[in-house]
Amino acid sequence: MPRLMQLALAAIAAAGCARLPAPADPTARVLFRDLEREVTVTATTGWSSDKLEIDGMVKSTLDS
């Protein structure tokens, strides 16, 4: 594979792994961080779509 193609693929892969910046508004930033934590914890526990789990996550997120 040509060197330029390898660099292009590496750049695309790196861009796909980038995190979104937190919102500038402090209130939105706190909510963004709370949602990010909820998704991270849920993802590490082997979550699959389940209405009861989704409802539980929404309630705990809104309580924060």
TAMOJO-V978689 format. One line per field, one symbol per residue. ss: DSSP state (H for helix, E for strand, C for the rest). psi: psi as a letter, one per 30 degrees, with the letter a starting at -180 (. if undefined). burial: b if it has 9 or more other C-alpha atoms within 8 Angstrom, else e. Layout:
ss=???
psi=???
burial=???
This chain:
ss=CCHHHHHHHHHHHHHHCCCCCCCCCHHHHHHHHHHHHHHHHHHHCCCCCCHHHHHHHHHHHHHC
psi=kleeeeeeeeeeeeeffklkkklekeeeeeeeeeeeeeeeeeefghkljkeeeeeeeeeeeff.
burial=eeeeebeeeeeeeeeeeeeeeeeeeeebbebbbbbeebeeebeeeeeeeeeeebeebeeebeee
